[in-house]
Amino acid sequence: MNRQRTTRRWFHGSAIALLLLSAGAASGGEGFGIMRKRANLARIHPPQVNISGSSISVKASGQGNKYSMAADRLQSLLESELLGSDPSLRLESKGAAVAIDVSILQSDYSEKWEEKTGMRNVQTGNDEKGRPVFQARQMTIRFKVVKHLFSVSFKVRDTKRGANLAADTIRKNFQADYEDGNGAPDAMSIEESDIAAVVEDLTRRLTPTREIIGVLVPRGSLDQTVPFAEAGMWSKYLEMLEKAPKIANPVHDSYRQYAMGIAYEALGYGADDLDTALKYLEQASVLYNAAAEANPKETYFILNSKSQPSLFGRARTAAAVVLPGMVNKPIENKEVSSTLLAPLARVQSALVQYQKMKELRESGGGGLQARLGGSSGGGSAGVSGAKDLGGGAAAVSADTLTNEGVVDMLRAGLPESVILTSINSAKKTAFDVTPKGLIQLAEAKASTALLERVQAVAAKKSTSSAAPKKKKSS
Protein backbone atom coordinates (compact mmCIF):
# COMPACT_ATOMS: atom_id res chain seq x y z
CA MET A 1 0.00 0.00 0.00
CA ASN A 2 2.77 2.47 0.91
CA ARG A 3 4.58 1.65 -2.34
CA GLN A 4 1.39 2.37 -4.32
CA ARG A 5 0.96 5.72 -2.56
CA THR A 6 4.57 6.65 -3.27
CA THR A 7 4.16 5.70 -6.95
CA ARG A 8 0.96 7.76 -7.21
CA ARG A 9 2.67 10.78 -5.61
CA TRP A 10 5.63 10.48 -7.99
CA PHE A 11 3.32 10.19 -11.01
CA HIS A 12 1.22 13.14 -9.82
CA GLY A 13 4.34 15.31 -9.30
CA SER A 14 5.75 14.30 -12.69
CA ALA A 15 2.45 15.14 -14.38
CA ILE A 16 2.44 18.61 -12.80
CA ALA A 17 6.03 19.18 -13.93
CA LEU A 18 5.15 18.11 -17.49
CA LEU A 19 2.15 20.42 -17.50
CA LEU A 20 4.34 23.33 -16.37
CA LEU A 21 6.90 22.59 -19.05
CA SER A 22 4.26 22.29 -21.76
CA ALA A 23 2.67 25.52 -20.53
CA GLY A 24 6.05 27.25 -20.87
CA ALA A 25 6.19 26.23 -24.51
CA ALA A 26 2.68 27.45 -25.25
CA SER A 27 2.06 30.81 -26.86
CA GLY A 28 0.89 32.24 -23.55
CA GLY A 29 4.02 31.07 -21.72
CA GLU A 30 6.72 33.29 -23.16
CA GLY A 31 9.72 33.74 -20.92
CA PHE A 32 12.92 32.03 -19.89
CA GLY A 33 11.32 28.72 -18.91
CA ILE A 34 12.12 26.29 -16.12
CA MET A 35 15.11 24.81 -17.97
CA ARG A 36 16.94 28.08 -18.57
CA LYS A 37 19.29 28.55 -21.50
CA ARG A 38 22.32 30.82 -21.51
CA ALA A 39 24.48 32.39 -24.17
CA ASN A 40 27.73 34.31 -23.88
CA LEU A 41 28.53 37.81 -25.07
CA ALA A 42 32.20 38.71 -25.47
CA ARG A 43 32.74 42.34 -24.55
CA ILE A 44 36.01 44.20 -24.94
CA HIS A 45 36.88 46.83 -22.34
CA PRO A 46 38.94 49.58 -23.93
CA PRO A 47 42.03 50.60 -21.95
CA GLN A 48 42.05 53.76 -19.88
CA VAL A 49 45.15 54.94 -21.73
CA ASN A 50 45.32 54.01 -25.38
CA ILE A 51 48.82 53.20 -26.56
CA SER A 52 47.99 50.43 -29.03
CA GLY A 53 50.24 50.33 -32.08
CA SER A 54 52.94 52.37 -30.36
CA SER A 55 56.57 51.68 -29.65
CA ILE A 56 57.01 51.60 -25.88
CA SER A 57 59.78 51.65 -23.31
CA VAL A 58 59.29 50.32 -19.77
CA LYS A 59 61.51 51.36 -16.90
CA ALA A 60 61.03 50.32 -13.27
CA SER A 61 63.14 51.68 -10.43
CA GLY A 62 63.24 51.69 -6.66
CA GLN A 63 63.98 54.19 -3.95
CA GLY A 64 67.74 53.77 -3.80
CA ASN A 65 69.15 50.24 -4.00
CA LYS A 66 66.67 48.88 -1.49
CA TYR A 67 64.10 47.81 -4.05
CA SER A 68 66.34 47.37 -7.11
CA MET A 69 65.80 43.60 -7.39
CA ALA A 70 62.03 43.97 -7.05
CA ALA A 71 62.10 46.72 -9.69
CA ASP A 72 63.94 44.43 -12.13
CA ARG A 73 61.34 41.69 -11.67
CA LEU A 74 58.48 44.18 -12.05
CA GLN A 75 59.94 45.63 -15.26
CA SER A 76 60.49 42.23 -16.85
CA LEU A 77 56.99 41.01 -15.98
CA LEU A 78 55.30 44.23 -17.12
CA GLU A 79 57.08 44.17 -20.49
CA SER A 80 55.99 40.57 -21.02
CA GLU A 81 52.36 41.20 -20.03
CA LEU A 82 51.94 44.36 -22.14
CA LEU A 83 53.33 42.72 -25.27
CA GLY A 84 51.28 39.58 -24.65
CA SER A 85 48.06 41.54 -24.15
CA ASP A 86 48.46 43.77 -27.22
CA PRO A 87 50.64 42.34 -30.01
CA SER A 88 50.56 45.71 -31.81
CA LEU A 89 52.94 47.14 -29.18
CA ARG A 90 56.67 47.19 -29.88
CA LEU A 91 59.36 47.33 -27.21
CA GLU A 92 62.14 49.83 -27.90
CA SER A 93 64.80 50.91 -25.44
CA LYS A 94 65.51 54.20 -27.25
CA GLY A 95 63.24 56.59 -29.12
CA ALA A 96 59.99 54.90 -28.06
CA ALA A 97 56.78 56.84 -28.74
CA VAL A 98 55.42 56.06 -25.26
CA ALA A 99 57.48 55.82 -22.08
CA ILE A 100 56.14 53.92 -19.06
CA ASP A 101 57.99 54.69 -15.85
CA VAL A 102 57.24 52.83 -12.62
CA SER A 103 58.84 53.59 -9.27
CA ILE A 104 58.55 51.31 -6.22
CA LEU A 105 57.85 53.58 -3.26
CA GLN A 106 57.43 50.97 -0.54
CA SER A 107 57.87 47.23 -0.01
CA ASP A 108 57.88 46.73 3.74
CA TYR A 109 57.39 43.35 5.38
CA SER A 110 56.77 42.86 9.09
CA GLU A 111 55.73 40.02 11.37
CA LYS A 112 54.95 39.69 15.05
CA TRP A 113 53.43 37.21 17.48
CA GLU A 114 50.20 37.85 19.32
CA GLU A 115 48.34 35.79 21.89
CA LYS A 116 44.58 35.50 21.73
CA THR A 117 42.00 33.58 23.69
CA GLY A 118 40.15 31.00 21.62
CA MET A 119 38.61 27.52 21.61
CA ARG A 120 40.46 24.36 20.67
CA ASN A 121 39.44 20.71 20.57
CA VAL A 122 41.67 18.81 22.99
CA GLN A 123 41.80 15.03 23.28
CA THR A 124 40.65 14.04 26.73
CA GLY A 125 40.92 10.26 26.39
CA ASN A 126 39.42 7.32 24.51
CA ASP A 127 36.01 5.70 24.50
CA GLU A 128 35.31 2.03 25.25
CA LYS A 129 36.28 1.10 21.67
CA GLY A 130 39.58 2.94 21.87
CA ARG A 131 38.52 5.88 19.69
CA PRO A 132 39.83 9.33 20.74
CA VAL A 133 37.44 11.65 22.53
CA PHE A 134 37.78 15.41 22.07
CA GLN A 135 36.43 18.30 24.07
CA ALA A 136 36.40 22.04 23.24
CA ARG A 137 38.38 24.05 25.76
CA GLN A 138 39.22 27.70 26.03
CA MET A 139 42.92 28.41 25.89
CA THR A 140 45.54 30.93 24.81
CA ILE A 141 46.55 30.58 21.15
CA ARG A 142 49.59 32.15 19.48
CA PHE A 143 49.14 33.84 16.12
CA LYS A 144 51.75 35.08 13.71
CA VAL A 145 50.61 38.43 12.28
CA VAL A 146 52.09 39.13 8.85
CA LYS A 147 51.91 42.53 7.15
CA HIS A 148 53.24 43.77 3.84
CA LEU A 149 52.83 47.29 2.47
CA PHE A 150 53.59 47.66 -1.22
CA SER A 151 53.09 50.79 -3.32
CA VAL A 152 54.28 52.12 -6.66
CA SER A 153 53.83 55.31 -8.64
CA PHE A 154 53.68 55.27 -12.42
CA LYS A 155 53.69 57.74 -15.27
CA VAL A 156 52.84 57.19 -18.93
CA ARG A 157 54.29 59.82 -21.31
CA ASP A 158 53.89 60.59 -24.98
CA THR A 159 57.51 61.32 -25.79
CA LYS A 160 56.77 62.80 -29.23
CA ARG A 161 54.44 65.47 -27.90
CA GLY A 162 55.98 65.75 -24.45
CA ALA A 163 52.58 65.13 -22.86
CA ASN A 164 51.65 63.06 -19.80
CA LEU A 165 49.00 60.47 -20.68
CA ALA A 166 48.46 59.10 -17.16
CA ALA A 167 49.91 59.12 -13.67
CA ASP A 168 48.77 57.45 -10.48
CA THR A 169 49.78 55.51 -7.37
CA ILE A 170 48.89 51.86 -6.82
CA ARG A 171 48.86 50.42 -3.30
CA LYS A 172 48.64 46.79 -2.21
CA ASN A 173 48.29 46.17 1.52
CA PHE A 174 48.47 42.63 2.90
CA GLN A 175 47.71 41.52 6.47
CA ALA A 176 46.78 38.10 7.81
CA ASP A 177 46.94 36.08 11.04
CA TYR A 178 48.28 32.51 11.09
CA GLU A 179 47.57 30.21 14.01
CA ASP A 180 50.88 28.97 15.44
CA GLY A 181 52.48 30.46 12.32
CA ASN A 182 51.25 27.58 10.14
CA GLY A 183 51.17 28.52 6.45
CA ALA A 184 52.55 32.02 6.98
CA PRO A 185 54.17 33.33 3.75
CA ASP A 186 57.62 34.85 3.71
CA ALA A 187 58.50 38.36 2.55
CA MET A 188 59.64 37.26 -0.94
CA SER A 189 56.46 35.36 -1.81
CA ILE A 190 54.20 38.24 -0.72
CA GLU A 191 56.31 40.73 -2.67
CA GLU A 192 56.07 38.53 -5.78
CA SER A 193 52.29 38.38 -5.41
CA ASP A 194 52.04 42.16 -5.02
CA ILE A 195 54.27 42.76 -8.04
CA ALA A 196 52.04 40.50 -10.12
CA ALA A 197 48.93 42.35 -8.89
CA VAL A 198 50.45 45.74 -9.80
CA VAL A 199 51.45 44.48 -13.25
CA GLU A 200 47.92 43.14 -13.81
CA ASP A 201 46.47 46.50 -12.78
CA LEU A 202 48.76 48.41 -15.15
CA THR A 203 48.10 45.98 -18.00
CA ARG A 204 44.35 46.51 -17.67
CA ARG A 205 44.85 50.27 -17.74
CA LEU A 206 47.01 50.20 -20.84
CA THR A 207 45.69 47.32 -22.98
CA PRO A 208 42.25 45.97 -23.94
CA THR A 209 40.70 43.28 -21.76
CA ARG A 210 37.95 40.82 -22.52
CA GLU A 211 34.87 40.03 -20.43
CA ILE A 212 32.46 37.15 -20.93
CA ILE A 213 28.86 38.10 -20.11
CA GLY A 214 26.38 35.29 -19.50
CA VAL A 215 22.86 36.21 -20.61
CA LEU A 216 19.58 34.32 -20.37
CA VAL A 217 17.98 33.53 -23.72
CA PRO A 218 14.14 33.71 -24.02
CA ARG A 219 12.34 30.48 -24.84
CA GLY A 220 8.65 29.73 -25.40
CA SER A 221 7.80 30.38 -29.05
CA LEU A 222 11.47 31.37 -29.59
CA ASP A 223 12.81 27.92 -28.68
CA GLN A 224 13.97 27.22 -32.24
CA THR A 225 16.26 30.26 -32.14
CA VAL A 226 18.08 29.31 -28.93
CA PRO A 227 20.75 27.03 -30.52
CA PHE A 228 21.98 29.92 -32.68
CA ALA A 229 22.42 32.16 -29.60
CA GLU A 230 24.21 29.39 -27.72
CA ALA A 231 26.56 28.95 -30.68
CA GLY A 232 27.23 32.70 -30.91
CA MET A 233 25.71 32.88 -34.43
CA TRP A 234 24.25 36.31 -33.79
CA SER A 235 23.52 37.28 -37.39
CA LYS A 236 21.43 34.15 -37.90
CA TYR A 237 19.81 34.56 -34.48
CA LEU A 238 18.72 38.11 -35.31
CA GLU A 239 17.51 37.05 -38.75
CA MET A 240 15.23 34.41 -37.23
CA LEU A 241 13.91 36.82 -34.59
CA GLU A 242 13.07 39.41 -37.23
CA LYS A 243 11.16 36.77 -39.19
CA ALA A 244 9.25 35.63 -36.10
CA PRO A 245 5.70 37.04 -36.00
CA LYS A 246 5.03 39.80 -33.51
CA ILE A 247 2.91 38.59 -30.58
CA ALA A 248 -0.25 40.61 -30.00
CA ASN A 249 0.18 40.61 -26.23
CA PRO A 250 2.89 43.25 -25.47
CA VAL A 251 4.02 41.41 -22.32
CA HIS A 252 4.64 38.21 -24.27
CA ASP A 253 6.25 40.07 -27.17
CA SER A 254 8.66 41.80 -24.77
CA TYR A 255 10.80 38.63 -24.74
CA ARG A 256 11.21 38.80 -28.52
CA GLN A 257 12.26 42.45 -28.23
CA TYR A 258 14.68 41.57 -25.45
CA ALA A 259 16.14 38.74 -27.54
CA MET A 260 16.70 41.14 -30.45
CA GLY A 261 18.41 43.48 -27.99
CA ILE A 262 20.84 40.66 -27.08
CA ALA A 263 21.59 40.08 -30.77
CA TYR A 264 22.24 43.76 -31.48
CA GLU A 265 24.43 44.10 -28.38
CA ALA A 266 26.51 41.07 -29.38
CA LEU A 267 26.90 42.39 -32.93
CA GLY A 268 27.90 45.77 -31.56
CA TYR A 269 30.70 44.25 -29.49
CA GLY A 270 31.92 42.29 -32.50
CA ALA A 271 31.67 45.07 -35.11
CA ASP A 272 34.71 45.92 -37.21
CA ASP A 273 34.41 49.69 -36.82
CA LEU A 274 33.11 52.14 -34.23
CA ASP A 275 30.30 53.61 -36.33
CA THR A 276 28.73 50.20 -36.87
CA ALA A 277 29.26 49.26 -33.22
CA LEU A 278 27.51 52.44 -32.06
CA LYS A 279 24.51 51.84 -34.34
CA TYR A 280 24.07 48.28 -33.09
CA LEU A 281 24.41 49.32 -29.46
CA GLU A 282 21.92 52.17 -29.93
CA GLN A 283 19.38 49.72 -31.34
CA ALA A 284 20.02 47.29 -28.48
CA SER A 285 19.36 50.13 -26.04
CA VAL A 286 16.02 50.96 -27.69
CA LEU A 287 14.93 47.31 -27.69
CA TYR A 288 15.93 46.68 -24.06
CA ASN A 289 14.03 49.79 -23.02
CA ALA A 290 10.93 48.74 -24.98
CA ALA A 291 11.02 45.27 -23.42
CA ALA A 292 11.32 46.67 -19.88
CA GLU A 293 8.46 49.13 -20.45
CA ALA A 294 6.17 46.46 -21.89
CA ASN A 295 6.96 43.96 -19.13
CA PRO A 296 8.14 45.73 -15.95
CA LYS A 297 7.45 42.61 -13.85
CA GLU A 298 10.22 40.65 -15.57
CA THR A 299 13.02 41.24 -13.09
CA TYR A 300 15.72 39.96 -15.44
CA PHE A 301 15.10 42.97 -17.68
CA ILE A 302 16.01 45.40 -14.89
CA LEU A 303 18.27 43.60 -12.39
CA ASN A 304 22.05 43.48 -12.37
CA SER A 305 23.83 40.26 -13.27
CA LYS A 306 27.33 38.83 -12.96
CA SER A 307 29.91 38.09 -15.57
CA GLN A 308 31.39 34.62 -15.73
CA PRO A 309 34.61 34.23 -13.75
CA SER A 310 37.73 33.19 -15.55
CA LEU A 311 38.46 29.47 -15.54
CA PHE A 312 42.14 30.14 -16.11
CA GLY A 313 43.07 32.72 -13.49
CA ARG A 314 45.95 34.74 -14.87
CA ALA A 315 46.82 32.19 -17.52
CA ARG A 316 46.19 33.06 -21.14
CA THR A 317 43.84 30.98 -23.25
CA ALA A 318 44.53 29.94 -26.80
CA ALA A 319 41.47 31.79 -28.11
CA ALA A 320 41.96 35.21 -29.64
CA VAL A 321 39.56 38.13 -29.52
CA VAL A 322 39.30 41.11 -31.81
CA LEU A 323 38.82 44.77 -31.04
CA PRO A 324 36.71 46.89 -33.40
CA GLY A 325 39.01 48.05 -36.16
CA MET A 326 41.75 45.61 -35.15
CA VAL A 327 40.83 42.61 -37.30
CA ASN A 328 43.39 39.80 -37.20
CA LYS A 329 45.18 41.41 -34.26
CA PRO A 330 44.55 39.03 -31.35
CA ILE A 331 44.77 40.34 -27.82
CA GLU A 332 45.07 38.49 -24.58
CA ASN A 333 41.87 36.72 -23.61
CA LYS A 334 41.72 38.07 -20.06
CA GLU A 335 38.35 37.18 -18.63
CA VAL A 336 37.33 39.27 -15.63
CA SER A 337 34.63 38.58 -13.07
CA SER A 338 32.50 41.45 -11.93
CA THR A 339 28.97 42.57 -11.21
CA LEU A 340 27.39 43.82 -14.40
CA LEU A 341 24.73 46.44 -14.85
CA ALA A 342 21.22 45.51 -15.95
CA PRO A 343 20.92 45.02 -19.75
CA LEU A 344 19.81 48.59 -20.57
CA ALA A 345 22.32 50.26 -18.25
CA ARG A 346 25.06 47.89 -19.45
CA VAL A 347 24.59 48.78 -23.10
CA GLN A 348 24.28 52.50 -22.29
CA SER A 349 27.60 52.30 -20.46
CA ALA A 350 29.12 50.67 -23.54
CA LEU A 351 27.68 53.45 -25.70
CA VAL A 352 29.44 56.06 -23.58
CA GLN A 353 32.76 54.18 -23.84
CA TYR A 354 32.54 53.71 -27.60
CA GLN A 355 31.41 57.30 -28.20
CA LYS A 356 34.39 58.66 -26.29
CA MET A 357 36.66 56.44 -28.35
CA LYS A 358 35.10 57.80 -31.53
CA GLU A 359 35.46 61.43 -30.41
CA LEU A 360 39.14 60.88 -29.67
CA ARG A 361 39.62 59.30 -33.07
CA GLU A 362 37.89 62.18 -34.84
CA SER A 363 39.91 64.74 -32.90
CA GLY A 364 43.11 63.11 -34.06
CA GLY A 365 43.96 61.53 -30.71
CA GLY A 366 46.77 59.02 -30.76
CA GLY A 367 46.85 55.40 -29.79
CA LEU A 368 44.00 52.95 -30.17
CA GLN A 369 41.27 55.41 -31.12
CA ALA A 370 43.21 56.81 -34.06
CA ARG A 371 43.46 53.28 -35.44
CA LEU A 372 39.80 52.41 -35.06
CA GLY A 373 38.39 53.31 -38.44
CA GLY A 374 35.91 52.18 -41.04
CA SER A 375 33.17 53.58 -43.17
CA SER A 376 30.27 55.03 -41.26
CA GLY A 377 27.03 53.17 -41.45
CA GLY A 378 28.63 49.82 -42.25
CA GLY A 379 27.11 46.56 -41.11
CA SER A 380 27.81 42.84 -40.85
CA ALA A 381 26.74 40.62 -43.67
CA GLY A 382 23.28 39.16 -43.34
CA VAL A 383 22.19 41.64 -40.67
CA SER A 384 19.75 44.44 -41.17
CA GLY A 385 21.21 47.86 -40.34
CA ALA A 386 20.51 49.61 -37.06
CA LYS A 387 17.56 51.94 -37.14
CA ASP A 388 18.09 55.66 -37.07
CA LEU A 389 17.21 57.27 -33.77
CA GLY A 390 15.65 60.68 -33.41
CA GLY A 391 17.20 63.91 -32.22
CA GLY A 392 20.30 65.76 -33.22
CA ALA A 393 20.89 68.93 -35.11
CA ALA A 394 17.44 69.65 -36.48
CA ALA A 395 16.01 73.06 -35.61
CA VAL A 396 13.28 73.01 -32.94
CA SER A 397 10.71 75.51 -31.78
CA ALA A 398 10.85 77.28 -28.44
CA ASP A 399 8.04 75.19 -26.94
CA THR A 400 9.80 71.88 -27.73
CA LEU A 401 11.40 70.01 -24.85
CA THR A 402 14.96 68.91 -25.70
CA ASN A 403 17.97 67.48 -23.93
CA GLU A 404 19.05 71.00 -23.03
CA GLY A 405 15.74 71.57 -21.24
CA VAL A 406 16.17 68.40 -19.20
CA VAL A 407 19.76 69.37 -18.37
CA ASP A 408 18.60 72.84 -17.23
CA MET A 409 16.01 71.26 -14.90
CA LEU A 410 18.60 68.86 -13.48
CA ARG A 411 21.09 71.64 -12.81
CA ALA A 412 18.35 73.70 -11.17
CA GLY A 413 17.87 70.87 -8.68
CA LEU A 414 14.28 69.99 -9.63
CA PRO A 415 13.07 66.64 -8.28
CA GLU A 416 13.12 63.77 -10.75
CA SER A 417 9.34 63.32 -10.43
CA VAL A 418 8.83 66.90 -11.62
CA ILE A 419 11.16 66.38 -14.60
CA LEU A 420 9.37 63.15 -15.57
CA THR A 421 6.03 64.93 -15.38
CA SER A 422 7.37 67.67 -17.65
CA ILE A 423 8.49 65.06 -20.17
CA ASN A 424 5.18 63.22 -20.07
CA SER A 425 3.11 66.39 -20.45
CA ALA A 426 5.28 68.08 -23.10
CA LYS A 427 3.32 68.72 -26.31
CA LYS A 428 6.47 68.56 -28.42
CA THR A 429 9.77 66.79 -27.79
CA ALA A 430 12.98 66.50 -29.77
CA PHE A 431 15.27 64.38 -27.66
CA ASP A 432 18.74 63.44 -28.87
CA VAL A 433 19.22 59.79 -27.87
CA THR A 434 22.38 59.24 -29.85
CA PRO A 435 25.45 58.35 -27.73
CA LYS A 436 26.42 62.05 -27.64
CA GLY A 437 22.97 63.00 -26.35
CA LEU A 438 22.98 60.26 -23.71
CA ILE A 439 26.41 61.36 -22.52
CA GLN A 440 25.11 64.93 -22.21
CA LEU A 441 22.28 63.74 -19.95
CA ALA A 442 24.49 61.35 -17.97
CA GLU A 443 27.02 64.10 -17.26
CA ALA A 444 24.15 66.21 -15.89
CA LYS A 445 23.48 63.36 -13.40
CA ALA A 446 20.35 62.00 -15.10
CA SER A 447 19.20 58.78 -13.43
CA THR A 448 18.69 55.50 -15.29
CA ALA A 449 14.90 55.94 -15.01
CA LEU A 450 15.12 59.39 -16.55
CA LEU A 451 17.35 58.17 -19.39
CA GLU A 452 14.96 55.32 -20.08
CA ARG A 453 11.98 57.69 -20.22
CA VAL A 454 13.74 60.03 -22.65
CA GLN A 455 14.60 57.06 -24.87
CA ALA A 456 11.05 55.72 -24.73
CA VAL A 457 9.56 59.08 -25.76
CA ALA A 458 12.08 59.42 -28.60
CA ALA A 459 11.43 55.85 -29.80
CA LYS A 460 7.64 56.37 -29.69
CA LYS A 461 7.95 59.59 -31.68
CA SER A 462 10.23 57.92 -34.21
CA THR A 463 7.76 55.04 -34.65
CA SER A 464 4.74 57.31 -35.05
CA SER A 465 6.49 59.57 -37.57
CA ALA A 466 7.59 56.57 -39.62
CA ALA A 467 4.06 55.13 -39.82
CA PRO A 468 2.33 55.79 -43.20
CA LYS A 469 -0.45 58.30 -43.03
CA LYS A 470 -3.89 57.17 -44.16
CA LYS A 471 -5.43 59.05 -47.03
CA LYS A 472 -8.73 60.71 -46.39
CA SER A 473 -11.58 59.15 -48.30
CA SER A 474 -13.15 61.52 -50.81
QUIFEN-V819884 format. One record per residue. N is the residue number from 0. SS is DSSP state (h for helix, s for strand, l for the rest). PSI is psi in whole degrees, 0 to 359 (NA if undefined). D_FIRST is the distance of its C-alpha to the first C-alpha in whole Angstrom. Layout:
n-><N,N>
ss-><SS,SS>
psi-><PSI,PSI>
d_first-><D_FIRST,D_FIRST>
This chain:
n-><0,1,2,3,4,5,6,7,8,9,10,11,12,13,14,15,16,17,18,19,20,21,22,23,24,25,26,27,28,29,30,31,32,33,34,35,36,37,38,39,40,41,42,43,44,45,46,47,48,49,50,51,52,53,54,55,56,57,58,59,60,61,62,63,64,65,66,67,68,69,70,71,72,73,74,75,76,77,78,79,80,81,82,83,84,85,86,87,88,89,90,91,92,93,94,95,96,97,98,99,100,101,102,103,104,105,106,107,108,109,110,111,112,113,114,115,116,117,118,119,120,121,122,123,124,125,126,127,128,129,130,131,132,133,134,135,136,137,138,139,140,141,142,143,144,145,146,147,148,149,150,151,152,153,154,155,156,157,158,159,160,161,162,163,164,165,166,167,168,169,170,171,172,173,174,175,176,177,178,179,180,181,182,183,184,185,186,187,188,189,190,191,192,193,194,195,196,197,198,199,200,201,202,203,204,205,206,207,208,209,210,211,212,213,214,215,216,217,218,219,220,221,222,223,224,225,226,227,228,229,230,231,232,233,234,235,236,237,238,239,240,241,242,243,244,245,246,247,248,249,250,251,252,253,254,255,256,257,258,259,260,261,262,263,264,265,266,267,268,269,270,271,272,273,274,275,276,277,278,279,280,281,282,283,284,285,286,287,288,289,290,291,292,293,294,295,296,297,298,299,300,301,302,303,304,305,306,307,308,309,310,311,312,313,314,315,316,317,318,319,320,321,322,323,324,325,326,327,328,329,330,331,332,333,334,335,336,337,338,339,340,341,342,343,344,345,346,347,348,349,350,351,352,353,354,355,356,357,358,359,360,361,362,363,364,365,366,367,368,369,370,371,372,373,374,375,376,377,378,379,380,381,382,383,384,385,386,387,388,389,390,391,392,393,394,395,396,397,398,399,400,401,402,403,404,405,406,407,408,409,410,411,412,413,414,415,416,417,418,419,420,421,422,423,424,425,426,427,428,429,430,431,432,433,434,435,436,437,438,439,440,441,442,443,444,445,446,447,448,449,450,451,452,453,454,455,456,457,458,459,460,461,462,463,464,465,466,467,468,469,470,471,472,473>
ss-><l,h,h,h,h,h,h,h,h,h,h,h,h,h,h,h,h,h,h,h,h,h,h,h,h,l,l,l,l,l,l,l,l,l,l,l,s,s,s,s,s,s,s,s,s,l,l,l,l,l,l,l,l,l,s,s,s,s,s,s,s,s,l,l,l,l,l,h,h,h,h,h,h,h,h,h,h,h,h,h,h,h,h,h,h,s,l,l,l,s,s,l,l,l,l,l,l,s,s,s,s,s,s,s,s,s,s,s,s,s,s,s,s,s,s,s,s,s,s,s,s,s,s,s,s,s,l,l,l,l,l,s,s,s,s,s,s,s,s,s,s,s,s,s,s,s,s,s,s,s,s,s,s,s,s,s,s,s,l,l,l,l,s,s,s,s,s,s,s,s,s,s,s,s,s,s,s,s,s,l,l,l,l,l,l,l,h,h,h,h,h,h,h,h,h,h,h,h,h,h,h,h,h,h,h,h,l,l,s,s,s,s,s,s,s,s,s,l,l,h,h,h,h,h,h,h,h,h,h,h,l,l,l,h,h,h,h,h,h,h,h,h,h,l,l,l,l,l,l,h,h,h,h,h,h,h,h,h,h,h,h,h,h,h,h,h,h,h,h,l,l,l,l,h,h,h,h,h,h,h,h,h,h,h,h,h,h,h,h,h,h,h,h,h,l,l,l,l,h,h,h,l,l,l,s,s,s,l,l,l,l,l,l,l,l,l,l,l,l,l,s,l,l,l,l,l,l,l,l,l,s,l,l,l,s,l,l,l,s,s,l,l,h,h,h,h,h,h,h,h,h,h,h,h,h,h,h,h,h,h,h,h,l,l,l,l,l,h,h,h,h,l,l,l,l,l,l,l,l,l,l,l,l,l,l,l,l,l,l,l,l,l,l,l,l,l,l,l,l,s,s,l,h,h,h,h,h,h,h,h,h,l,l,l,l,h,h,h,h,h,h,h,h,h,h,l,l,s,s,l,l,l,l,l,h,h,h,h,h,h,h,h,h,l,l,l,l,h,h,h,h,h,h,h,h,h,h,h,h,h,h,h,h,h,h,h,l,l,l,l,l,l,l,l>
psi-><314,323,322,318,316,317,318,319,318,316,319,316,320,322,320,317,319,321,318,319,319,327,324,333,350,165,332,1,42,147,206,351,171,314,91,144,142,151,162,134,135,112,135,125,119,151,159,326,122,107,11,140,1,158,135,154,141,127,123,140,168,168,101,204,358,321,21,319,319,323,320,317,319,315,315,316,320,318,314,316,319,314,326,328,328,97,347,348,148,132,122,131,331,141,20,147,328,128,129,112,128,133,125,117,328,138,79,121,139,152,150,161,138,148,132,153,128,182,139,146,121,135,125,357,202,153,186,340,7,7,143,144,130,152,135,130,145,134,171,128,137,135,140,118,118,131,146,123,121,129,147,154,148,156,134,122,140,104,334,319,352,33,143,126,329,152,138,174,135,129,138,112,126,135,133,152,139,118,124,16,6,126,7,129,158,175,319,316,322,318,318,318,319,323,316,321,320,317,319,318,312,321,321,329,332,348,159,148,153,141,134,120,120,124,145,140,127,148,232,234,351,12,322,345,343,315,328,324,318,328,357,21,74,329,314,321,313,321,317,322,321,333,340,137,142,135,135,322,116,325,315,321,343,330,327,319,318,317,320,325,318,314,314,322,315,318,327,317,333,6,155,350,160,322,315,317,316,318,316,317,324,315,322,320,315,317,318,318,317,320,317,323,321,333,70,346,348,102,332,338,337,350,155,158,185,144,162,133,154,139,355,2,235,357,152,145,167,338,147,150,162,132,150,129,4,48,139,17,88,146,168,134,72,110,129,149,128,165,128,154,164,158,311,313,325,314,330,322,320,322,317,315,312,325,320,322,319,318,321,321,314,334,3,18,148,182,213,314,321,341,359,103,194,157,138,144,8,165,165,152,140,7,133,145,158,145,147,138,153,173,180,225,1,146,141,157,168,333,13,130,125,182,320,322,320,318,317,318,321,316,336,353,19,144,150,323,323,320,319,320,320,320,315,329,356,132,327,139,151,69,140,106,22,166,320,319,321,321,319,316,319,321,338,11,34,136,168,320,321,317,318,322,318,316,319,317,318,319,320,319,320,321,316,324,335,343,137,138,137,137,141,136,136,NA>
d_first-><0,4,5,5,6,9,10,11,12,14,15,16,18,20,21,23,24,26,27,29,30,31,33,35,36,37,41,40,38,41,41,40,36,33,34,38,41,44,47,50,54,56,59,62,64,67,69,71,74,75,77,75,78,80,82,81,82,80,82,80,82,82,84,87,86,83,80,82,79,76,78,79,75,74,77,76,72,73,75,72,70,72,73,69,68,71,73,75,77,80,81,84,86,89,90,86,85,83,83,80,81,79,80,78,79,77,75,74,72,72,70,69,67,66,64,61,59,55,52,52,49,51,50,51,50,47,44,43,42,45,44,46,45,46,47,48,52,55,58,60,60,62,62,64,65,66,67,69,71,72,74,76,78,78,80,80,84,85,88,90,90,90,87,84,81,78,79,76,75,72,70,68,67,65,64,61,60,59,58,61,62,59,59,62,64,67,70,70,67,66,70,68,65,67,70,67,65,69,69,66,67,70,69,67,70,72,70,67,63,60,57,54,52,48,48,44,45,44,41,40,43,45,42,44,47,45,46,49,49,47,50,53,54,55,58,55,53,55,56,53,52,56,55,52,52,52,49,50,48,50,47,46,49,49,47,49,52,51,50,54,55,53,55,58,58,57,60,62,61,62,65,69,71,71,71,69,66,67,67,63,62,64,62,59,60,60,57,55,57,56,52,52,54,52,48,49,45,45,45,46,49,50,49,50,49,49,51,49,51,53,51,54,56,59,59,61,58,60,59,62,62,65,67,68,72,71,70,70,70,67,66,64,60,60,57,56,53,54,53,54,55,53,53,56,58,57,59,62,63,63,65,68,68,69,71,73,73,75,77,78,79,81,83,84,82,81,78,75,76,79,77,75,76,75,76,75,73,71,68,65,65,63,62,64,66,65,66,69,69,71,74,76,80,81,83,81,83,83,80,78,75,75,74,77,76,73,74,77,75,73,76,77,74,72,68,66,65,68,69,66,67,70,69,67,70,72,74,74,73,74,72,72,69,70,69,73,72,69,70,73,70,68,72,72,69,67,63,61,60,63,64,61,62,66,64,62,65,67,64,64,68,68,66,67,71,69,68,71,72,72,76,77,77,81>
